[in-house]
């Protein structure tokens, strides 16, 4: 397991398009700076949020939060009511 983390000065920019890491990927691949920007865009299309917590040398945790849809909320209520 590789625990790299994101440098503190890069955190405000990790979801910006074309923000490249200062190093190659874990397998030596070159980065384009689009991956996290695309992820954030897709999450926002679903009215959600994407956040990151990171400590350099310790690793990063990305959190995706998506709202329940109106259909999902009704299904959840039925499940609770039917329990």
Secondary structure, 3 states (H helix, E strand, C coil): CCCCCCCHHHHHHCCCCCCCCCCCCCCCCCCCCCHHHHHHHHHHHCCCEEEEEEECCCEEEEEEECCCCHHHHHHHHHHHHHC
